[in-house]
Amino acid sequence: MSGSSHSQVTAPHGGNPVLRAIGWLSQASGVIAALLIVASVLVTCQMIFIRFVLNGSTIWQTEGVTYMMIGATMLGLPYVQYLRGHVNVDLLPLMLPSAARKALAFLVLGLTLAIAGGMLWHGYLFWHEAWDWGETSNTPWNPKLWVPYVALPLGFGLYALQLTADFVAMTLKIEEPFGLSAEATLTDIAERAD
């Protein structure tokens, strides 16, 4: 292993209590997502034990694990954004001058917010329809579908909130566009890598 140490990059808040609260919500969402993954693993192990050791049948486990994994994925969105864990290719931003880099960062955040907002709206409609109509899964377990569907508007809502916090942090100059200093260039990054 190399001697370099890497610290986890998180969304800066600059002491702003609103940005700090949004960051806390994103972290709490990440904890819930992680707990859903752990629960999914435990339920899968229980299902395997019942089927192959006790030679019994299972009713709800496969469907429950599917719903928990979808929930974990949706609730994990704001946490991954908070950690800056989404794929980031910074070749173009490094090639741009500072003003163009900032404009590109605002454009990317704006487009991402628009897509997350659209998914939030459609997820809400999907959830509300299941709630209003009392839809069930029509399986032997037959759960109410509004319960797993609530992860869609909740996850995308928290994701949009974290994106909005990032937009505000960049506007208030708490965070640099793409996390790069204004002076950073492609040459600087290449020299640091050597």
PEMORA-V621824 format. One record per helix or strand of 2 or more residues. SS is the DSSP state (~ for helix, > for strand). FROM is the first residue (numbers start at 0). TO is the last residue. If there is no record, write none. Layout:
SS_FROM_TO, SS_FROM_TO
This chain:
~_16_52, ~_60_81, ~_90_94, ~_97_132, ~_144_170, ~_176_178, ~_185_192
